[in-house]
Amino acid sequence: MMRLPFPQIRFPGTAVPRLLTLGATIVTAMSVALTPERAFACACGCGVFDVGASTMFANTSDTGVSIWLRYDFMDQNKNWEGTSSAPASDNGDKEIRTNFYTIGGQYMFSHDWGVMAELPTYHRSLETTDDGTVAGPAGSIYTGHLTDMGDLEVMGIYTGISPDMSTGLLFGLKLPTGNYTGPTGPLGGNEFDRDSLPGTGSTDLLLGAYHVGGLTSDNRLAYFAQALYKNAMLIRNQYRPGNEIDAAAGLTYDFGPAGVLTRDAPLLQLLVSQRNHDTGVNADPLNSGYTRLLVSPGIDLRFNKLKFYADIELPVYQRTNAASSVAIEGTSGQLVASKIYKIQVGYEF
């Protein structure tokens, strides 16, 4: 059986081809909007981190353990309404800068079955307009900070569809382990709103699938496709994040060993996301939900069992839901990022 080229996929048998993932990644990050009295920083679009060449794939040929640490960064500093940029003055939120630190692991019980889990930590700052209850007079600008745990994702993996494990199904839950209340400012008001916090407070159903394959006889040129669907089932405090589907497709090329490296594979991939409006009293339905497409060049390097992956994700198309007029609720638009950075280091035991 062949072994295909992905940062977290390995197939029994012959040599391993590298991935030159070709594609376009999803719209950048989004977040923010506000009501006349409080800022609603719309859902950030972090689902983009759940798909791509470094995620979702089964790691080992039969049984085994792998672990990884991933770092993502995005700076959401542009207001976006519909398919174009919009005046910053339309939006009470001005900037959201986030460093994401995610630890993950996978255990394959057998050739057919395994389990995977990931837990992120957010280091986030939000520059936004005060309503007079957080840090200063109404209309003043303040910056809130937090470092806290996000929501844990746990998924089962089934790879028994094909003998070479090239097709897999995933199913599981996103659990409400993350902070969904946030810090309070000097005047007692919450510095962050529900949709800008590390946790959603909801328990979500996760359903996914992937397929990989070679395009040449030696499998040096290979492709992949994957998708993950999230559906919020149980919610807290009258906030329901919009259902979301994230997908990726890409190409990779394995140049083979180079110096101390046992693998050297550039890649190019496309990522796409579709998220529905958030709902509930503590949501901002008009200024939440989006469609986005990004293109992402990257690199997959191996040194024996040590794996290194990095990419940059650039928006090709993005459409954000926005209130038709600032007069409706005092804000219109969502903050987006011009690029997203990802670095991942893993080890397969």
C-alpha positions in Angstrom: 0.0 0.0 0.0 1.2 3.5 -0.7 2.0 6.2 1.7 0.7 9.6 0.7 2.2 13.0 1.4 0.5 14.9 4.2 1.7 16.4 7.4 -0.5 14.1 9.4 -1.2 11.2 7.1 0.8 8.0 6.6 0.0 4.9 4.7 1.5 1.5 5.0 4.0 0.2 2.5 6.1 2.1 0.1 7.8 5.4 -0.1 6.2 8.7 0.9 5.4 11.4 -1.7 5.4 15.1 -0.7 2.5 17.5 -1.0 2.5 20.5 -3.2 -1.0 21.7 -2.2 -2.6 23.9 -4.9 -5.5 25.9 -3.9 -7.1 28.9 -2.6 -7.8 29.3 1.1 -10.9 30.7 2.5 -11.8 34.2 3.4 -9.7 35.6 6.1 -10.8 36.0 9.6 -13.8 37.9 10.5 -15.1 39.2 13.7 -17.0 42.3 14.8 -20.0 44.4 14.8 -21.9 46.3 17.4 -25.2 47.3 18.8 -25.9 51.0 19.7 -24.7 50.2 23.3 -22.2 47.4 23.2 -19.7 46.0 20.7 -20.5 42.7 19.1 -17.2 41.4 17.7 -18.5 38.8 15.2 -17.3 35.2 15.1 -13.7 35.2 14.0 -13.8 32.5 11.4 -11.4 30.2 13.2 -12.9 27.2 11.4 -10.3 27.7 8.8 -7.8 26.1 11.2 -9.8 22.9 11.2 -9.1 22.0 7.6 -6.0 22.1 5.3 -2.9 20.0 4.7 -1.9 19.9 8.4 -5.2 18.6 9.8 -7.8 15.8 9.8 -5.8 13.0 8.2 -5.1 9.7 9.9 -1.5 9.6 10.9 -0.3 6.0 11.0 -0.6 2.8 9.0 -2.0 0.6 11.7 -1.6 1.7 15.4 0.3 4.5 16.9 0.4 7.9 18.5 1.2 11.3 17.2 1.2 14.7 18.8 1.4 18.3 17.4 1.6 21.9 18.5 0.2 24.5 16.1 0.6 28.3 16.1 -1.8 30.6 14.1 -1.9 34.3 13.9 -4.3 36.8 12.4 -4.8 40.5 12.7 -8.4 41.6 11.9 -8.1 45.3 11.2 -10.2 46.0 8.1 -14.0 46.6 8.2 -15.8 44.6 5.5 -19.4 44.8 4.3 -20.7 42.4 1.7 -17.9 41.8 -0.9 -15.9 45.0 -0.3 -14.1 47.0 2.3 -16.1 49.6 4.2 -15.3 52.7 6.3 -13.8 51.9 9.7 -16.2 54.5 11.1 -19.1 52.1 10.3 -17.9 49.6 12.9 -17.3 50.2 16.6 -14.7 47.5 16.7 -11.4 48.6 15.3 -9.0 45.6 15.6 -8.8 42.1 16.8 -5.3 40.5 17.1 -5.1 36.9 18.0 -2.3 34.4 18.7 -3.7 30.8 18.7 -1.7 28.0 20.4 -3.3 24.6 19.7 -2.1 21.2 21.1 -3.4 18.1 19.4 -3.0 14.4 19.4 -4.1 11.3 17.6 -4.2 7.6 18.5 -5.0 4.9 15.9 -6.3 1.8 17.6 -6.2 -0.2 14.5 -6.0 0.1 10.7 -9.6 1.2 10.6 -10.3 3.2 13.8 -8.7 6.1 15.7 -9.4 9.1 17.8 -8.2 12.7 17.5 -8.4 15.7 19.8 -7.3 19.4 19.7 -7.4 22.1 22.4 -6.6 25.8 21.5 -5.6 28.6 23.7 -6.3 32.2 22.7 -4.1 35.2 23.4 -6.4 38.0 22.1 -6.6 41.8 22.1 -9.7 43.7 21.0 -9.7 47.4 20.3 -13.3 48.7 20.3 -15.6 51.5 21.3 -16.8 51.8 24.9 -20.5 52.2 25.6 -19.6 53.8 29.0 -19.8 50.6 31.0 -16.3 49.1 30.5 -13.4 51.4 30.9 -14.3 55.0 30.2 -16.9 57.4 28.8 -19.3 56.4 25.9 -17.6 56.7 22.6 -14.0 56.3 23.9 -11.7 53.6 22.6 -10.4 50.9 24.8 -8.4 47.7 24.3 -9.4 44.5 26.1 -6.9 41.6 26.6 -7.4 38.0 27.4 -5.5 34.7 27.4 -7.7 31.7 27.9 -8.6 28.2 26.7 -10.9 27.6 23.8 -13.3 24.7 23.0 -12.0 21.1 22.9 -12.7 19.2 19.7 -12.8 15.3 20.0 -13.4 13.2 16.9 -13.4 9.6 16.0 -11.7 8.5 12.7 -12.8 5.7 10.4 -10.3 4.7 7.6 -11.7 1.3 6.7 -13.4 2.4 3.5 -10.3 1.6 1.3 -7.4 -0.7 2.0 -4.8 2.1 1.6 -6.6 4.4 4.1 -6.9 7.1 1.4 -10.5 7.9 2.4 -11.6 8.7 5.9 -14.7 9.7 7.8 -14.6 11.9 11.0 -17.4 12.4 13.6 -17.4 13.9 17.1 -18.1 16.9 19.3 -16.8 20.4 20.0 -17.2 20.7 23.8 -17.9 24.0 25.7 -14.5 24.0 27.6 -13.6 27.5 26.5 -14.2 30.8 28.3 -17.5 32.2 27.1 -18.0 34.9 29.8 -14.8 36.9 29.5 -13.0 39.6 31.6 -14.7 42.7 33.0 -13.4 46.2 32.8 -12.8 48.8 35.5 -16.4 50.0 35.3 -17.8 46.4 35.6 -18.9 45.9 31.9 -17.7 42.9 29.9 -14.6 43.7 27.8 -15.5 41.1 25.2 -18.8 40.0 23.7 -19.9 36.4 23.2 -18.8 36.1 19.6 -15.3 37.4 20.3 -14.5 35.0 23.2 -12.5 31.8 23.0 -15.5 29.7 23.8 -18.9 29.7 22.3 -20.6 28.0 25.2 -22.2 25.5 22.8 -21.8 21.8 22.2 -21.4 21.3 18.5 -21.8 18.2 16.3 -18.7 17.6 14.0 -18.9 15.6 10.8 -16.1 15.4 8.3 -14.5 13.4 5.5 -11.3 13.4 3.4 -9.7 11.7 0.4 -6.1 11.7 -0.8 -4.5 10.2 -3.9 -1.5 10.3 -6.2 -1.5 11.9 -9.6 1.7 10.3 -10.9 2.9 6.6 -10.8 5.5 7.4 -8.2 3.0 9.4 -6.1 5.3 12.4 -6.0 2.5 14.6 -7.3 -0.5 14.1 -5.1 -3.9 15.8 -4.2 -6.3 15.9 -1.3 -9.8 17.1 -0.5 -11.6 17.4 2.8 -14.5 19.0 4.5 -15.8 19.5 8.1 -19.3 20.5 9.1 -20.2 22.1 12.5 -23.7 22.2 13.9 -24.4 23.9 17.3 -26.8 21.7 19.3 -26.7 22.7 22.9 -26.3 26.4 23.7 -25.8 28.7 26.7 -26.8 32.2 27.6 -28.9 32.8 24.5 -26.1 32.7 22.0 -26.0 30.2 19.1 -23.0 30.3 16.7 -24.0 29.9 13.1 -23.6 26.4 11.5 -20.5 26.2 9.5 -18.8 24.2 6.8 -15.1 24.4 6.0 -13.4 22.6 3.1 -10.0 22.4 1.5 -8.4 21.0 -1.7 -4.8 21.0 -2.7 -1.8 19.6 -4.6 1.6 18.7 -3.3 4.9 17.6 -4.8 7.5 15.5 -3.0 11.1 16.5 -3.9 12.4 13.7 -1.7 15.3 13.8 0.8 17.3 17.0 0.9 20.3 17.2 3.3 19.2 16.3 6.8 15.5 16.2 5.7 13.8 13.0 4.9 11.1 14.9 3.1 10.8 18.2 1.3 7.3 19.0 -0.1 6.0 22.4 -1.2 2.3 22.7 -1.5 -0.5 24.9 -2.6 -4.1 24.7 -1.4 -7.5 26.3 -1.5 -9.7 26.7 1.5 -13.4 27.8 1.6 -15.8 28.5 4.4 -19.5 29.1 4.7 -20.9 30.2 8.1 -24.6 31.1 8.8 -25.8 34.1 10.9 -25.3 33.8 14.7 -28.6 33.9 16.5 -29.9 34.6 20.0 -30.3 37.7 22.3 -26.5 37.9 22.8 -25.7 37.5 19.1 -25.5 40.0 16.3 -27.4 38.2 13.4 -27.1 41.1 10.9 -23.3 41.4 11.2 -22.4 37.7 11.5 -21.9 34.9 9.0 -19.8 34.9 5.9 -18.4 33.1 2.8 -14.7 33.1 2.1 -12.1 31.6 -0.2 -8.3 31.7 0.5 -5.3 30.5 -1.4 -2.5 29.1 0.7 1.1 28.2 -0.3 3.0 26.2 2.2 5.8 23.7 3.0 5.8 20.2 4.6 9.2 19.1 5.9 10.1 15.9 7.7 13.2 14.8 9.7 12.5 11.1 10.4 9.5 11.2 12.8 9.7 15.0 13.4 7.3 17.0 11.2 7.3 20.7 10.4 4.5 22.5 8.4 4.0 26.1 7.6 1.7 28.2 5.3 0.3 31.6 4.7 -3.4 32.0 3.8 -4.4 34.9 1.6 -8.1 35.9 0.8 -9.2 35.6 -2.8 -12.9 36.2 -2.1 -14.8 37.2 1.0 -18.4 38.1 1.6 -19.5 39.1 5.1 -23.1 39.7 6.2 -23.6 43.3 7.4 -26.4 45.5 8.5 -27.7 47.5 5.5 -27.3 50.8 7.4 -25.3 51.9 10.5 -28.6 53.5 11.7 -30.2 50.1 12.2 -28.1 49.1 15.3 -25.2 51.6 15.4 -22.7 49.4 13.5 -22.3 47.6 10.1 -19.7 45.1 8.9 -17.2 42.6 10.2 -13.4 42.9 10.8 -11.3 40.7 8.5 -7.6 39.9 8.2 -5.4 40.4 5.1 -3.5 37.2 5.8 -3.3 34.3 8.3 -0.1 32.6 9.3 0.2 28.9 10.4 3.1 26.9 11.8 2.9 23.4 13.1 5.4 21.0 14.6 4.5 17.3 15.2 6.1 14.0 16.2 4.9 10.5 15.4 5.8 7.8 17.9 
